[in-house]
C-alpha cells in the first residue's frame, strides 16, 4: 500500500476512534448522572434513591469512569463482544444486526426509487436524441 494509502487509513481510524470516544463520554457530558438516566430509562416510576443509583453504578461498573468503561468496551470489541445494553441487559450485537437489516432494506428501496425517478426524468431527453 502506498504511503498516501496508509495516511488515509490512519486518518480514518483516528476519526472513528474519536467518534467512538465522544459517543462513549456522552452520558457524562449530558449534565445528568449516567445512573439516573439509566434508572429513568429502565423504570420511570422507580424512585431515584441513593441505594438504587449505587446498585446501577455497581452493576454497570460506572465507578470506572467514562474512559475506563470505554477501554473495557474496546477490549471486548477486539474479542468480538459488542457489549451489553445498559437498558435491556441483552447483548448489543444482535440488535445491531437487526437494525442493519432494516437499514439495508430501506436503502435498497430508496435506491430503486431514485433510479426509477432518474430514468423517468431522462426518458424525454433520450427520446429526443434517438429521434434525431
C-alpha positions in Angstrom: 0.0 0.0 0.0 1.5 3.4 -0.9 2.3 5.9 1.7 -0.8 8.0 0.9 -3.0 5.0 1.4 -1.5 4.4 4.9 -2.1 8.1 5.8 -5.7 7.9 4.6 -6.3 4.7 6.5 -4.7 6.0 9.7 -6.7 9.2 9.4 -9.9 7.3 9.1 -9.1 5.0 12.0 -8.3 8.1 14.2 -11.6 9.7 13.2 -13.6 6.5 14.0 -11.8 6.2 17.4 -12.6 9.9 18.1 -16.2 9.5 17.3 -16.5 6.3 19.4 -14.7 8.1 22.3 -17.1 11.1 22.0 -20.1 8.8 22.0 -18.7 6.9 24.9 -18.5 10.0 27.1 -21.8 11.5 26.1 -23.6 10.2 29.2 -21.2 12.1 31.4 -21.4 15.2 29.2 -25.2 15.4 29.4 -25.2 17.1 32.8 -27.1 14.3 34.5 -25.6 11.3 36.2 -25.5 8.3 33.9 -27.0 6.1 36.6 -30.0 8.4 36.9 -30.5 8.4 33.2 -30.4 4.6 33.1 -32.8 4.3 36.1 -35.3 6.6 34.3 -34.9 4.6 31.1 -35.4 1.3 32.8 -38.3 2.3 35.0 -39.6 5.8 35.1 -41.7 5.1 38.2 -38.9 3.8 40.4 -37.7 6.4 42.9 -34.1 7.5 42.5 -32.8 6.6 45.9 -29.1 6.5 46.7 -29.3 2.8 47.1 -30.9 2.3 43.6 -28.3 4.6 42.0 -25.5 2.8 43.8 -26.8 -0.6 42.6 -26.9 0.6 39.0 -23.4 2.1 39.4 -22.0 -1.2 40.7 -23.9 -3.3 38.2 -22.5 -1.4 35.2 -19.1 -0.5 36.6 -19.8 3.2 36.2 -17.3 3.9 39.0 -14.5 3.2 36.5 -15.4 6.5 34.7 -16.1 7.1 31.0 -12.6 6.3 29.8 -12.3 3.2 31.9 -15.6 1.9 30.5 -14.6 2.9 27.0 -11.3 0.9 27.3 -13.2 -2.1 28.7 -15.7 -1.9 25.8 -12.9 -1.5 23.2 -11.1 -4.6 24.6 -14.4 -6.5 24.3 -14.8 -5.3 20.7 -11.4 -6.7 19.8 -12.7 -10.1 21.1 -15.9 -9.8 19.1 -18.1 -8.8 22.0 -20.0 -5.5 21.3 -21.2 -5.2 24.9 -24.4 -5.4 26.8 -27.2 -2.9 26.7 -27.4 -0.7 29.7 -31.2 -0.6 29.4 -32.3 -4.1 28.5 -29.3 -6.1 29.7 -29.2 -8.0 26.5 -26.3 -8.3 24.0 -25.9 -5.4 21.6 -24.6 -7.3 18.6 -28.0 -9.0 17.6 -29.8 -5.6 18.0 -27.3 -4.0 15.6 -27.7 -6.8 13.1 -31.5 -6.4 13.2 -31.2 -2.7 12.7 -28.7 -3.1 9.9 -31.1 -5.4 8.1 -33.9 -2.8 8.3 -31.4 0.0 7.2 -30.2 -2.0 4.2 -33.8 -2.7 3.1 -34.6 1.0 3.4 -31.5 1.9 1.4 -32.3 -0.6 -1.3 -35.9 0.8 -1.7 -34.6 4.4 -1.7 -32.1 3.4 -4.4 -34.8 1.8 -6.5 -37.0 4.9 -6.2 -34.0 7.1 -7.2 -33.2 5.0 -10.2 -36.8 4.9 -11.4 -37.1 8.7 -10.9 -33.8 9.4 -12.8 -34.9 7.1 -15.6 -38.3 8.9 -15.9 -36.6 12.3 -15.9 -34.0 11.2 -18.6 -36.6 9.5 -20.8 -37.8 12.6 -22.7 -34.2 13.6 -23.5 -33.2 10.1 -24.6 -36.3 10.0 -26.8 -35.4 13.4 -28.4 -31.8 12.2 -29.0 -32.9 9.0 -30.6 -35.4 10.7 -32.9 -32.8 13.0 -34.4 
